[in-house]
Amino acid sequence: MKKISTFILAMMLAVSTAISAGAAEFTPSVQGKEAPDLVTTVNEAGEEVVAVVRDAQGNAVEDVLSGNLIVTPVAQADEAAENIRTSLQAAYEQIRNVSSLNELVPNLETVLAGVAPDVSVDELVVRDLFDVSVDEQVRALLEAGNSVELQFRLGVAADDLVICLHNYSEDNWEVIDQQNVVNNGDGSVTVRFTSLSPIAFAVKNTSGNSAATTAPVQNETAQQTATTAQDEVDGKPNPETGMMEGMGSIALAGAVAVAAGFGAVAVVRSKKK
């Protein structure tokens, strides 16, 4: 019986170690959700304006109407046009496969030191990933040296740090200059771009636990299913640390199951004697 007890403890440790090792591989979070809403205005002609093209001096050149700009979140990549789907999925994989955003954007640490020296790169998590595409006319204006300004409704606090990352080509990423990323203090953030493609917003992880970042989720339904499963295991929701807590509960449940299974074997053997 002593040998069986020792074996059960060894199995419990093995299950716990295996689950913990998997959890340690989690990368900065890309939430499978809708793209952030754009703050729109109405021009004199009564048309809905979703962005503004500006020249090098910041003067308005042309309004971008709602039908001439498309925002596609990674959660809807599979339903998008082929070029958008390909670029979004590639951007998603690039973020998913790094352990730190500094691997994605080599100069991020330097940039961060200049705008928020009290925040480290390891404290950042990606909260949004989406693609912005425009029609040929707006694209031509950008190629001519202009920029396009968009106001995103992110629901951030007035003092929240918001870092905007731009996947401008293949696996190349840049940090949008903080002078062109303005937290308006009303929950919205205005960003000025010189070109458009996959874009990610990164913010400071406020959970106080560096291990609270979750694995990327491309599909909102899958994310909801995972959250529901975690609620059933833990008995309480925790959107920031739920994945890690869920893993811990699964490890414990697995260990108990193993123990129960071998306990049953021990009982059977005892009866045979």
C-alpha positions in Angstrom: 0.0 0.0 0.0 2.9 2.3 0.8 4.3 1.8 -2.8 0.9 2.6 -4.3 0.6 5.8 -2.2 4.1 6.9 -3.4 3.1 6.2 -7.0 -0.1 8.3 -6.6 1.8 11.3 -5.2 4.3 11.0 -8.1 1.4 11.0 -10.6 -0.1 14.0 -9.0 3.2 15.9 -9.2 3.6 14.9 -12.9 0.1 16.2 -13.8 0.6 19.4 -11.9 4.0 20.0 -13.5 2.7 19.3 -17.0 -0.1 21.8 -16.7 2.0 24.5 -15.2 4.6 24.2 -18.0 1.9 24.8 -20.6 0.6 27.8 -18.7 4.1 29.3 -18.6 4.1 29.5 -22.4 1.2 31.9 -22.5 1.9 35.1 -24.5 0.6 38.7 -24.5 -3.1 38.7 -24.9 -5.0 39.4 -28.1 -8.6 39.5 -27.2 -11.0 37.9 -29.6 -13.5 40.7 -29.8 -15.0 43.3 -32.0 -12.7 46.1 -33.2 -12.9 49.3 -31.2 -15.6 51.7 -32.4 -14.6 54.8 -34.3 -15.8 58.2 -33.1 -17.6 59.8 -36.1 -18.8 63.2 -37.1 -21.1 64.6 -39.7 -19.9 67.0 -42.3 -21.8 69.9 -43.9 -23.3 67.6 -46.5 -24.8 65.4 -43.8 -22.3 62.5 -44.5 -20.8 60.4 -41.7 -17.1 61.0 -41.4 -15.0 58.3 -39.8 -11.5 59.7 -40.4 -9.7 62.8 -41.7 -6.8 63.0 -44.1 -4.3 65.7 -43.0 -1.2 67.2 -44.7 2.2 67.6 -43.2 1.1 70.7 -41.4 -1.9 69.0 -39.8 -4.4 70.8 -42.1 -7.5 68.8 -43.1 -7.2 67.7 -46.7 -10.2 65.4 -47.1 -12.9 63.7 -45.1 -13.0 59.9 -45.1 -16.6 58.7 -45.3 -17.9 55.6 -43.5 -18.1 53.6 -46.8 -14.5 54.3 -47.7 -12.8 52.8 -44.6 -13.1 49.3 -43.2 -12.0 48.1 -39.7 -11.7 44.3 -39.4 -11.0 42.7 -36.0 -8.9 39.6 -35.8 -12.0 37.7 -34.6 -13.5 38.2 -38.0 -10.4 37.6 -40.1 -11.8 34.4 -41.6 -14.8 36.4 -43.1 -12.6 39.2 -44.6 -11.2 39.6 -48.0 -8.2 37.4 -48.8 -5.5 40.2 -48.4 -7.0 41.3 -45.1 -7.4 37.8 -43.8 -3.8 36.9 -44.7 -2.2 40.0 -43.1 -4.4 39.8 -40.0 -3.7 36.1 -39.4 0.0 36.7 -39.9 0.0 39.5 -37.4 -1.9 37.4 -35.0 0.6 34.5 -35.2 3.5 36.9 -34.8 2.1 38.3 -31.6 1.1 34.8 -30.4 4.6 33.4 -30.9 6.6 36.0 -28.9 7.1 35.9 -25.1 7.6 39.7 -25.0 6.5 42.5 -27.2 10.1 43.6 -27.3 10.7 40.6 -29.6 8.1 42.0 -31.9 9.3 45.6 -31.9 13.0 45.8 -31.0 13.0 49.5 -30.1 9.9 49.2 -27.9 11.9 49.3 -24.7 13.6 52.5 -25.8 10.4 54.1 -26.8 8.7 53.1 -23.5 11.6 54.5 -21.5 11.0 57.9 -23.1 7.2 58.0 -22.5 6.6 55.9 -19.4 9.9 55.0 -17.6 8.0 53.4 -14.7 6.5 50.8 -17.1 8.4 47.8 -18.4 7.8 46.1 -21.7 6.9 42.9 -19.8 4.0 44.7 -18.2 2.3 45.4 -21.6 -0.5 43.3 -23.0 -2.1 43.6 -26.4 -5.8 44.4 -26.0 -6.8 44.9 -29.6 -5.7 43.6 -33.0 -7.4 44.7 -36.2 -6.9 45.8 -39.7 -7.8 49.2 -41.2 -8.2 49.4 -45.0 -9.2 52.4 -47.1 -10.3 52.9 -50.7 -7.9 53.8 -53.6 -8.4 57.5 -53.3 -7.5 57.7 -49.6 -4.6 55.3 -50.2 -3.3 57.6 -53.0 -3.4 60.6 -50.6 -1.4 58.7 -48.0 1.2 57.6 -50.6 1.5 61.3 -51.5 2.8 62.1 -48.1 -0.4 62.8 -46.1 -1.6 61.1 -43.0 -5.0 59.8 -41.8 -6.4 60.5 -38.4 -8.8 58.2 -36.6 -10.4 58.5 -33.2 -11.0 55.1 -31.4 -13.4 54.6 -28.6 -11.3 52.4 -26.3 -12.8 53.1 -22.9 -9.5 53.9 -21.3 -8.9 56.1 -18.3 -7.5 59.6 -18.8 -4.1 58.6 -17.3 -3.9 55.2 -19.0 -0.8 54.5 -21.2 -1.8 53.4 -24.7 0.8 52.1 -27.1 -0.1 51.8 -30.8 1.8 49.2 -32.8 1.6 49.0 -36.6 2.5 46.0 -38.7 3.5 48.0 -41.7 4.9 45.1 -43.8 5.2 41.3 -43.4 6.8 40.7 -40.0 8.0 44.3 -39.5 6.3 46.3 -36.7 6.7 49.9 -35.6 5.6 51.9 -32.6 3.5 54.9 -33.6 5.1 58.0 -32.2 3.4 59.0 -29.0 3.0 62.5 -30.4 0.6 60.9 -32.8 -1.3 58.9 -30.2 -3.4 61.1 -28.0 -5.5 60.0 -25.0 -8.4 62.4 -25.1 -9.4 61.8 -21.5 -12.9 60.8 -22.5 -12.2 57.1 -23.1 -11.1 57.7 -26.7 -7.7 57.8 -28.3 -6.8 59.7 -31.5 -4.1 58.2 -33.7 -2.5 59.6 -36.9 -1.1 57.1 -39.4 0.9 57.5 -42.6 -0.1 54.1 -43.8 -2.7 51.5 -42.8 -2.6 47.7 -42.2 -2.8 45.5 -39.1 -2.8 47.6 -35.9 -2.5 46.6 -32.3 -3.2 48.6 -29.1 -1.1 47.6 -26.1 -1.8 48.8 -22.5 -0.3 48.2 -19.1 -1.4 45.0 -17.4 -3.2 46.3 -14.3 -3.8 42.9 -12.7 -0.6 43.1 -10.7 0.3 39.6 -11.9 2.6 39.2 -14.9 1.3 35.7 -15.4 -2.2 37.0 -15.9 -1.8 37.4 -19.7 -4.0 34.9 -21.6 -3.3 33.0 -24.7 -4.6 34.8 -27.9 -8.1 34.1 -28.9 -9.1 34.6 -32.5 -12.8 33.8 -32.1 -15.1 35.5 -29.7 -17.3 32.4 -29.4 -14.3 30.3 -28.5 -13.3 32.9 -25.9 -16.8 32.8 -24.3 -16.7 29.0 -24.3 -13.4 29.0 -22.5 -14.6 31.5 -20.0 -17.7 29.5 -19.3 -15.7 26.3 -18.8 -13.4 28.2 -16.4 -16.4 29.5 -14.5 -17.7 25.9 -14.1 -14.3 24.8 -12.7 -13.5 27.7 -10.5 -17.0 28.8 -9.6 -16.2 32.4 -10.3 -15.3 34.6 -13.3 -11.9 36.3 -13.6 -11.4 37.6 -17.2 -7.8 38.6 -16.5 -6.4 35.7 -14.6 -9.1 33.1 -15.3 -7.0 31.1 -17.7 -4.2 30.6 -15.2 -6.6 29.9 -12.4 -8.5 27.5 -14.6 -5.3 25.7 -15.4 -4.5 25.3 -11.7 -8.0 23.9 -11.1 -7.6 21.5 -14.0 -4.2 20.3 -12.6 -5.8 19.7 -9.2 -8.8 17.9 -10.7 -6.5 15.8 -12.9 -4.4 14.9 -9.8 -7.5 13.9 -7.8 -8.8 11.8 -10.8 -5.5 10.0 -10.9 -5.5 9.5 -7.2 -9.1 8.2 -7.3 -8.3 5.8 -10.1 -5.3 4.2 -8.4 -7.2 4.3 -5.1 -9.9 2.2 -6.8 -7.2 -0.3 -8.0 -5.8 -0.6 -4.5 -9.3 -1.4 -3.1 -9.9 -4.1 -5.8 -6.5 -5.6 -5.1 -7.2 -5.6 -1.4 -10.4 -7.4 -1.9 -8.8 -10.1 -4.0 -6.4 -10.8 -1.2 
